[in-house]
């Protein structure tokens, strides 16, 4: 799932390698690792066919299982609902298959190069996502304090918005070595990335996003901070993120995760579903044509997990919702880590106490969305009086906060994301039914567009989600609070288990909440690859000499440790 992120003023891309999600905490080139002709390595032949539990059928779980299968192991995937996790695509009955509502992740930056490796592998197409003021967005309305501003580019907005954008750029340059860091990321200069980041982490770990802004002379104006929080730039406002650690924000803007988003044509859930059915071109042990579906009885994952405990000698025993008990020499847990606290009966011996503390301290962001299907993209109609689009992508300080118009084919139905909100703004919707939510949103939009009747275009039932109320998630994604770096460090580095006491080895954590870039599918993929390396190492396997894995380079690239 992606968050709403402010961008700096757009600049021309320099020549050379593009910005990618290379670091900054662990600057390992996952994309190069995936595409290297030598592959990810091997496990000893005597372990071929060995079962490995993969708990959770979201993107991280499916990537983990897919790569373990290629190594010749037999992943056993457990999933309590449907494949995809927060890659949850809703299709409207009676409408074309590509008219969808993305209830979770809906926009993906090209900087997510490991993610796009799998998108390309299964033949999915993408298209530009209509973020505010993006080139693919016909028009944008910024509605603030009762005043609406219609724009195609940032230059169409009042000067104060440019002042705010420049203040953000100046703050990044003067207080976060922004230009130098981006150059190092482009050049894959891990040494420079680590030098800059390792100095910032101890200085900024205790700082909120809002405090970081307040400490910058460029944001001395409360009005500028307020505008920045309410509407931001690029993909929307940030005030709901103001209490979070500034380190979380810097990770996003350094790596271009806030820019040039794309949507997956026909829905993001297709990615894990297609990987489930995909037969790799090369794989160890298994016959040609083998897929994850083929390795599972009935081509479906096992039911969700209800109990995890250790059994001798250093095994992980899994009980699923059907009562079936199975024991594994290795397992990978990819679901939201809070599930280990409340939804799954766990043996305390699964992890060292410091890792349990880190799991307990994980902070999740709330998030909600509401979608309605409409007969056509009527927002492209021209107002006969003003000559403007009838409706626009809308950023507002009213209840909906962000309204996205999805579809541009005049001969097909389309979808409106009436509201996309976070944290406190999401909690405001929590007690309301879907119909009540729609009524409040339509009233807000009538105040912005008094002559527009959205209701007459509706062609199906609205759908909504509040991720904080989803029983198998209890939040949208991890967002560290100030002082949480040490906890995140424990979770991310858990795949490197040589220094763990032997009774704690063999169970690996993965998933975007274990990553440094939670809320981005790239983090789910990267931690899946870490866990695959961990399982491979656990069975005595090794990476190809020409293609060292994340654990092989760990000592050189490891995230900086803060003292206790």
VMD Tcl script that draws the C-alpha trace (Angstrom):
set ca {
  {0.00 0.00 0.00}
  {1.28 3.53 -0.78}
  {1.04 6.64 1.28}
  {0.39 10.23 0.31}
  {3.78 11.84 -0.06}
  {4.82 15.44 -0.76}
  {7.35 15.95 -3.51}
  {9.87 18.62 -4.14}
  {9.51 20.89 -7.16}
  {9.89 18.68 -10.26}
  {13.30 18.78 -11.89}
  {14.64 17.25 -15.08}
  {16.04 13.75 -14.65}
  {19.84 13.76 -14.99}
  {21.54 11.33 -17.31}
  {22.58 7.94 -15.95}
  {20.87 5.45 -13.70}
  {17.45 6.40 -12.37}
  {16.45 6.81 -8.75}
  {15.46 3.48 -7.22}
  {14.60 2.19 -3.75}
  {18.28 1.41 -3.14}
  {18.65 1.90 0.61}
  {19.26 4.12 2.44}
  {19.33 1.82 5.49}
  {20.55 -1.27 3.62}
  {21.84 -0.29 0.16}
  {21.68 -3.69 -1.49}
  {20.79 -3.86 -5.20}
  {17.85 -6.27 -5.07}
  {17.00 -5.62 -8.72}
  {20.47 -6.63 -9.91}
  {20.35 -9.66 -7.59}
  {17.08 -10.80 -9.16}
  {18.13 -10.36 -12.77}
  {21.64 -11.82 -12.52}
  {22.00 -14.79 -14.92}
  {23.60 -16.90 -12.15}
  {20.33 -16.88 -10.19}
  {19.88 -16.70 -6.42}
  {21.99 -19.76 -5.61}
  {21.39 -23.33 -4.48}
  {20.50 -25.55 -1.53}
  {22.15 -28.97 -1.09}
  {20.44 -31.71 -3.11}
  {19.58 -33.70 0.04}
  {17.21 -30.87 1.02}
  {15.41 -30.70 -2.31}
  {11.69 -31.21 -1.80}
  {11.89 -30.19 1.89}
  {8.78 -28.38 3.04}
  {9.04 -24.78 4.26}
  {6.02 -23.04 5.78}
  {5.17 -19.63 4.32}
  {2.59 -17.94 6.51}
  {0.62 -15.29 4.67}
  {-0.42 -15.20 1.01}
  {0.17 -11.53 0.35}
  {2.82 -10.28 -2.05}
  {5.71 -10.98 0.31}
  {4.51 -14.52 1.00}
  {3.98 -15.36 -2.66}
  {7.38 -13.95 -3.71}
  {9.00 -15.91 -0.87}
  {7.25 -19.12 -1.91}
  {7.99 -18.60 -5.60}
  {11.74 -18.16 -5.03}
  {11.94 -21.04 -2.54}
  {10.27 -23.25 -5.13}
  {12.89 -22.24 -7.69}
  {15.60 -23.36 -5.24}
  {14.05 -26.83 -5.15}
  {12.30 -26.49 -1.77}
  {8.58 -27.14 -1.29}
  {6.83 -24.05 0.08}
  {3.58 -24.69 1.96}
  {1.59 -21.44 1.88}
  {-0.96 -20.63 4.59}
  {-3.54 -17.92 3.94}
  {-6.60 -17.10 6.04}
  {-8.50 -15.20 3.33}
  {-7.66 -14.76 -0.35}
  {-4.32 -14.42 -2.07}
  {-3.03 -10.88 -2.28}
  {-3.24 -9.43 1.22}
  {-3.34 -5.67 0.81}
  {-3.13 -6.11 -2.95}
  {-6.90 -6.31 -2.76}
  {-8.82 -5.59 -5.94}
  {-12.62 -5.32 -5.95}
  {-14.49 -5.99 -9.18}
  {-17.98 -4.57 -9.63}
  {-20.65 -7.06 -10.75}
  {-21.78 -6.50 -14.31}
  {-18.95 -4.11 -15.20}
  {-15.85 -4.83 -17.31}
  {-13.00 -6.63 -15.51}
  {-10.68 -3.64 -15.76}
  {-13.12 -1.35 -13.93}
  {-11.89 -2.00 -10.42}
  {-11.47 -0.51 -6.98}
  {-8.05 -0.94 -5.39}
  {-8.87 -1.30 -1.73}
  {-5.22 -1.44 -0.70}
  {-2.17 -0.69 -2.83}
  {-3.16 1.24 -5.94}
  {-0.10 3.21 -7.10}
  {3.44 1.99 -7.57}
  {6.56 4.07 -8.24}
  {8.93 2.93 -11.00}
  {11.64 3.24 -8.33}
  {10.26 -0.12 -7.07}
  {12.52 -2.02 -9.43}
  {12.38 -5.38 -7.62}
  {8.58 -5.17 -7.63}
  {8.52 -4.35 -11.33}
  {10.74 -7.38 -11.98}
  {7.76 -9.54 -11.00}
  {5.17 -7.30 -12.68}
  {7.07 -7.73 -15.94}
  {7.65 -11.45 -15.35}
  {3.92 -12.21 -15.28}
  {3.12 -9.89 -18.19}
  {1.09 -7.22 -16.41}
  {0.61 -3.78 -17.93}
  {0.74 -0.50 -16.04}
  {-0.41 3.03 -16.76}
  {0.24 6.42 -15.15}
  {-1.74 6.98 -11.96}
  {-3.70 10.29 -11.86}
  {-2.02 11.93 -8.89}
  {-2.62 15.65 -8.35}
  {-0.91 17.79 -10.99}
  {0.67 14.72 -12.61}
  {1.04 14.84 -16.42}
  {-1.58 12.08 -16.79}
  {-4.11 13.96 -14.65}
  {-6.47 16.12 -16.75}
  {-6.90 18.70 -13.99}
  {-6.59 19.17 -10.25}
  {-8.61 21.18 -7.76}
  {-7.01 22.23 -4.49}
  {-9.83 23.17 -2.11}
  {-8.59 24.79 1.09}
  {-10.49 26.77 3.70}
  {-13.50 27.09 1.42}
  {-11.57 28.34 -1.60}
  {-11.01 26.17 -4.67}
  {-8.11 26.52 -7.08}
  {-8.28 24.83 -10.51}
  {-4.94 23.81 -12.01}
  {-3.23 21.77 -14.69}
  {0.27 22.46 -13.36}
  {1.70 23.93 -10.19}
  {2.14 27.26 -12.00}
  {-1.66 27.59 -12.13}
  {-1.90 27.69 -8.33}
  {-1.51 30.82 -6.20}
  {2.13 31.78 -5.42}
  {1.88 30.58 -1.81}
  {1.83 26.96 -3.02}
  {5.11 27.44 -4.86}
  {6.52 29.07 -1.74}
  {5.60 25.96 0.24}
  {7.12 23.64 -2.35}
  {10.35 25.65 -2.32}
  {10.39 25.57 1.49}
  {10.20 21.77 1.41}
  {12.99 21.55 -1.19}
  {15.17 23.94 0.82}
  {14.54 21.97 4.01}
  {15.59 18.72 2.35}
  {18.70 20.28 0.85}
  {19.85 22.08 3.99}
  {18.95 19.52 6.65}
  {19.03 16.13 4.90}
  {21.75 16.30 2.20}
  {19.03 15.57 -0.33}
  {20.92 16.17 -3.59}
  {24.03 14.31 -2.45}
  {21.98 11.34 -1.28}
  {20.01 11.10 -4.52}
  {23.22 11.22 -6.55}
  {24.67 8.39 -4.45}
  {21.49 6.32 -4.92}
  {21.58 6.87 -8.69}
  {25.24 5.82 -8.78}
  {24.66 2.81 -6.49}
  {27.37 4.33 -4.29}
  {26.65 2.33 -1.13}
  {29.58 3.86 0.74}
  {28.27 7.41 0.31}
  {24.68 6.37 1.03}
  {25.79 4.82 4.30}
  {27.98 7.77 5.26}
  {25.13 10.26 4.88}
  {22.44 8.05 6.41}
  {24.52 6.76 9.30}
  {25.09 10.36 10.38}
  {21.41 11.29 10.07}
  {19.94 8.32 11.95}
  {21.29 9.11 15.45}
  {20.58 12.81 14.94}
  {17.00 12.41 13.70}
  {15.70 9.18 15.25}
  {13.95 11.11 18.02}
  {12.49 13.76 15.70}
  {8.95 13.87 14.36}
  {8.17 14.93 10.83}
  {6.50 18.06 12.15}
  {9.41 18.88 14.44}
  {11.78 18.54 11.48}
  {9.73 21.13 9.58}
  {9.58 23.46 12.57}
  {13.37 23.33 12.98}
  {13.85 24.52 9.40}
  {14.00 28.31 8.89}
  {12.32 27.69 5.52}
  {9.16 26.61 7.39}
  {9.11 29.38 9.97}
  {5.61 30.30 8.76}
  {2.80 28.34 10.39}
  {0.68 29.07 7.32}
  {3.25 27.31 5.13}
  {3.37 24.30 7.45}
  {-0.43 24.16 7.52}
  {-0.75 24.23 3.73}
  {2.01 21.65 3.39}
  {0.21 19.37 5.82}
  {-3.22 19.76 4.28}
  {-2.50 19.52 0.56}
  {1.24 18.94 0.20}
  {2.61 18.34 -3.27}
  {2.84 15.35 -5.57}
  {0.31 12.97 -4.02}
  {-1.37 14.95 -1.29}
  {-1.14 16.34 2.22}
  {0.91 15.02 5.09}
  {-0.54 16.29 8.34}
  {-1.67 12.80 9.37}
  {1.99 11.75 9.16}
  {3.31 14.69 11.17}
  {3.68 12.62 14.40}
  {5.76 9.93 12.65}
  {9.53 9.74 12.54}
  {11.14 12.03 9.97}
  {13.35 9.09 9.02}
  {10.26 7.41 7.52}
  {9.66 10.43 5.30}
  {13.26 10.80 4.19}
  {13.39 7.16 3.09}
  {10.50 7.85 0.75}
  {11.68 11.11 -0.81}
  {15.31 10.02 -1.20}
  {14.34 6.93 -3.18}
  {11.72 8.48 -5.47}
  {8.91 6.42 -3.98}
  {6.75 9.55 -4.06}
  {7.00 10.14 -7.78}
  {5.58 9.07 -11.16}
  {3.24 6.43 -9.75}
  {1.70 3.79 -11.99}
  {-1.36 1.59 -11.58}
  {-1.63 -2.05 -12.64}
  {-4.16 -2.44 -15.42}
  {-6.99 -4.67 -14.24}
  {-5.95 -4.58 -10.59}
  {-2.94 -5.20 -8.38}
  {-4.19 -8.56 -7.05}
  {-3.34 -10.06 -10.43}
  {0.34 -9.98 -9.46}
  {0.24 -12.52 -6.59}
  {-2.43 -14.58 -8.40}
  {-0.35 -14.83 -11.55}
  {2.82 -15.63 -9.59}
  {0.88 -18.42 -7.86}
  {0.15 -19.96 -11.26}
  {3.45 -19.06 -12.93}
  {5.85 -21.85 -13.93}
  {9.46 -20.55 -13.81}
  {11.66 -21.15 -16.83}
  {14.43 -22.60 -14.65}
  {14.09 -24.28 -11.26}
  {15.93 -26.92 -9.31}
  {14.53 -30.39 -8.53}
  {10.96 -29.85 -9.74}
  {9.88 -30.88 -13.25}
  {9.27 -28.25 -15.90}
  {5.88 -26.63 -15.59}
  {5.79 -26.77 -11.79}
  {4.01 -23.83 -10.12}
  {2.99 -22.94 -6.60}
  {-0.56 -23.94 -7.49}
  {0.67 -27.35 -8.65}
  {2.51 -27.92 -5.36}
  {-0.66 -27.32 -3.30}
  {-3.53 -29.77 -2.99}
  {-6.51 -28.41 -4.83}
  {-4.31 -25.54 -6.06}
  {-5.22 -23.48 -2.98}
  {-3.12 -22.44 0.02}
  {-3.56 -24.13 3.35}
  {-6.04 -22.40 5.72}
  {-4.88 -19.63 8.04}
  {-2.57 -20.36 10.96}
  {-4.00 -20.49 14.48}
  {-0.93 -21.69 16.44}
  {2.86 -21.56 16.13}
  {5.24 -23.28 18.51}
  {8.71 -24.75 18.70}
  {9.27 -28.50 18.82}
  {12.50 -30.48 19.13}
  {14.96 -30.31 17.56}
  {14.56 -26.60 16.69}
  {11.54 -27.13 14.44}
  {8.53 -24.87 13.90}
  {5.16 -26.58 14.26}
  {2.12 -25.00 12.60}
  {-1.54 -25.58 13.40}
  {-4.01 -24.25 10.83}
  {-7.68 -23.32 11.06}
  {-8.75 -26.79 9.95}
  {-6.92 -28.33 12.92}
  {-4.19 -29.79 10.74}
  {-0.73 -29.85 12.41}
  {2.47 -29.83 10.39}
  {6.12 -29.48 11.45}
  {8.84 -27.70 9.46}
  {12.56 -27.22 9.71}
  {12.09 -23.65 8.50}
  {9.22 -21.19 8.22}
  {8.69 -17.63 7.00}
  {6.08 -15.38 8.62}
  {4.92 -12.66 6.20}
  {1.61 -11.47 7.68}
  {1.28 -8.27 9.72}
  {3.43 -8.87 12.78}
  {0.62 -7.90 15.18}
  {-1.10 -11.15 14.20}
  {1.53 -12.87 16.37}
  {0.21 -10.95 19.38}
  {-3.52 -11.46 19.03}
  {-4.72 -13.77 16.26}
  {-2.22 -16.62 16.52}
  {-1.43 -18.58 19.65}
  {2.34 -18.31 19.88}
  {5.06 -20.01 21.84}
  {7.21 -17.31 23.46}
  {10.26 -19.32 22.37}
  {9.63 -18.34 18.74}
  {11.75 -15.19 19.10}
  {14.15 -13.61 21.58}
  {12.46 -11.20 23.98}
  {13.93 -8.13 22.23}
  {12.27 -9.19 19.00}
  {8.93 -9.66 20.78}
  {9.33 -6.12 22.13}
  {9.95 -4.81 18.63}
  {6.83 -6.57 17.35}
  {4.77 -5.11 20.18}
  {6.09 -1.59 19.48}
  {5.25 -1.68 15.78}
  {3.09 1.32 14.98}
  {0.47 0.93 12.24}
  {-1.25 3.71 10.32}
  {-5.00 3.66 9.85}
  {-6.35 4.14 6.34}
  {-9.75 4.17 4.66}
  {-11.13 4.35 1.13}
  {-14.55 4.57 -0.50}
  {-15.19 3.82 -4.18}
  {-18.25 4.18 -6.41}
  {-18.66 2.91 -9.99}
  {-20.08 5.39 -12.50}
  {-21.47 5.08 -16.02}
  {-18.65 7.00 -17.72}
  {-15.83 9.48 -16.95}
  {-18.24 12.41 -16.92}
  {-15.62 14.59 -15.24}
  {-14.02 15.07 -18.64}
  {-17.11 16.98 -19.86}
  {-16.39 20.67 -20.31}
  {-18.33 23.20 -18.28}
  {-19.97 25.43 -20.93}
  {-19.47 28.55 -18.81}
  {-15.92 28.14 -17.46}
  {-14.48 25.78 -20.06}
  {-13.06 23.69 -17.24}
  {-13.41 19.97 -16.57}
  {-16.68 19.19 -14.82}
  {-14.73 17.59 -11.95}
  {-11.06 17.22 -11.16}
  {-8.75 15.17 -9.01}
  {-9.40 16.91 -5.69}
  {-7.27 17.67 -2.65}
  {-9.23 19.24 0.18}
  {-9.23 19.90 3.90}
  {-12.83 18.67 3.97}
  {-13.70 15.15 5.10}
  {-12.83 13.27 1.88}
  {-9.27 14.73 1.79}
  {-8.40 13.09 -1.54}
  {-10.80 12.25 -4.41}
  {-9.41 10.37 -7.43}
  {-11.08 10.00 -10.83}
  {-10.14 6.67 -12.38}
  {-10.89 6.11 -16.05}
  {-10.63 8.09 -19.27}
  {-12.41 5.99 -21.90}
  {-15.64 7.84 -22.79}
  {-17.27 4.58 -23.91}
  {-16.69 2.62 -20.70}
  {-17.77 2.79 -17.06}
  {-15.28 4.32 -14.63}
  {-14.62 4.57 -10.91}
  {-14.35 7.39 -8.41}
  {-12.33 6.99 -5.25}
  {-14.49 9.39 -3.27}
  {-12.13 9.48 -0.34}
  {-8.65 8.29 0.58}
  {-7.69 9.13 4.16}
  {-5.13 8.26 6.82}
  {-4.72 8.13 10.61}
  {-7.11 10.52 12.43}
  {-8.92 11.30 9.18}
  {-9.55 7.59 8.69}
  {-10.82 7.19 12.25}
  {-13.48 9.84 11.57}
  {-15.09 7.40 9.12}
  {-14.77 4.28 11.24}
  {-18.24 4.31 12.92}
  {-20.06 5.04 9.66}
  {-21.59 2.49 7.30}
  {-20.64 2.59 3.65}
  {-23.86 4.40 2.73}
  {-23.31 6.98 5.48}
  {-19.77 7.53 4.27}
  {-20.97 8.11 0.72}
  {-23.56 10.65 1.85}
  {-21.00 12.72 3.77}
  {-18.58 12.61 0.85}
  {-21.16 13.59 -1.75}
  {-22.20 16.53 0.41}
  {-18.57 17.70 0.62}
  {-18.13 17.37 -3.13}
  {-21.35 19.34 -3.75}
  {-19.78 22.21 -1.83}
  {-16.75 22.11 -4.11}
  {-18.67 21.37 -7.33}
  {-22.17 22.85 -6.76}
  {-23.42 22.07 -10.27}
  {-22.31 18.43 -10.38}
  {-24.67 15.56 -9.54}
  {-22.43 12.55 -8.97}
  {-25.32 10.40 -7.79}
  {-27.06 10.31 -11.18}
  {-23.98 8.59 -12.67}
  {-23.77 5.75 -10.12}
  {-24.19 2.29 -11.65}
  {-23.38 -0.01 -8.75}
  {-22.98 -0.35 -5.01}
  {-20.22 1.59 -3.25}
  {-17.42 -0.30 -1.50}
  {-15.29 0.76 1.44}
  {-12.48 -0.42 3.67}
  {-11.04 0.75 6.97}
  {-7.82 -1.20 7.35}
  {-7.66 -0.62 11.09}
  {-10.89 -2.63 11.39}
  {-9.76 -5.50 9.18}
  {-9.28 -8.43 11.60}
  {-6.24 -9.89 9.83}
  {-4.47 -6.55 9.42}
  {-5.55 -4.10 12.18}
  {-3.93 -1.27 10.25}
  {-2.77 -0.29 6.81}
  {0.98 -0.37 7.23}
  {3.80 0.24 9.67}
  {4.92 3.83 10.28}
  {7.65 4.23 12.86}
  {7.28 6.79 15.60}
  {10.30 8.72 16.91}
  {12.63 6.41 18.80}
  {11.53 3.29 16.95}
  {14.65 2.83 14.83}
  {16.11 0.22 17.18}
  {12.90 -1.85 16.96}
  {12.86 -1.68 13.16}
  {16.53 -2.66 13.08}
  {15.77 -5.87 15.01}
  {12.91 -6.84 12.71}
  {14.67 -6.10 9.43}
  {17.93 -7.86 10.37}
  {16.17 -10.95 11.73}
  {16.88 -12.85 8.49}
  {20.61 -12.88 9.38}
  {20.46 -15.45 12.19}
  {24.07 -16.56 12.69}
  {24.29 -14.57 15.92}
  {20.97 -15.79 17.30}
  {21.00 -18.65 19.82}
  {20.29 -21.85 17.91}
  {16.82 -22.45 19.45}
  {15.62 -19.18 17.89}
  {16.75 -19.95 14.35}
  {14.71 -21.21 11.41}
  {11.70 -18.87 11.67}
  {12.12 -15.79 9.48}
  {10.16 -12.53 9.33}
  {9.23 -10.87 6.06}
  {6.60 -8.44 4.83}
  {6.50 -4.72 4.26}
  {6.14 -3.94 7.99}
  {9.52 -5.65 8.52}
  {11.04 -3.48 5.78}
  {12.36 0.04 6.13}
  {9.84 1.23 3.55}
  {6.52 -0.03 4.84}
  {3.51 0.94 2.79}
  {5.40 0.25 -0.42}
  {5.18 -3.10 -2.17}
  {8.91 -2.89 -2.85}
  {9.52 -3.41 0.86}
  {7.43 -6.58 0.79}
  {9.53 -7.91 -2.10}
  {12.89 -6.96 -0.58}
  {12.18 -8.61 2.77}
  {10.87 -11.70 0.95}
  {14.24 -11.98 -0.79}
  {16.01 -11.53 2.55}
  {13.98 -14.40 4.00}
  {14.70 -16.59 0.97}
  {18.42 -16.02 1.54}
  {17.91 -16.83 5.22}
  {16.17 -20.14 4.49}
  {18.78 -21.03 1.88}
  {21.56 -20.34 4.41}
  {19.68 -22.28 7.11}
  {19.73 -25.40 4.90}
  {23.42 -25.03 4.18}
  {22.96 -23.52 0.75}
  {24.85 -20.68 -0.80}
  {24.52 -17.85 -3.26}
  {26.16 -18.00 -6.66}
  {29.72 -16.66 -6.28}
  {29.08 -14.06 -8.97}
  {25.80 -12.95 -7.35}
  {26.17 -12.56 -3.58}
  {22.91 -12.23 -1.68}
  {21.81 -9.77 1.01}
  {23.17 -11.94 3.80}
  {26.53 -12.39 2.06}
  {27.05 -8.61 1.90}
  {25.40 -7.93 5.23}
  {28.51 -7.01 7.19}
  {29.40 -4.31 4.66}
  {25.89 -2.92 4.21}
  {24.24 -3.56 7.59}
  {22.02 -0.77 8.97}
  {23.77 1.38 11.55}
  {23.21 0.23 15.13}
  {22.23 2.73 17.79}
  {23.45 2.13 21.34}
  {20.95 1.14 24.00}
}
mol new
graphics top color blue
foreach p $ca { graphics top sphere $p radius 0.5 }
foreach p [lrange $ca 0 end-1] q [lrange $ca 1 end] { graphics top cylinder $p $q radius 0.2 }
display resetview
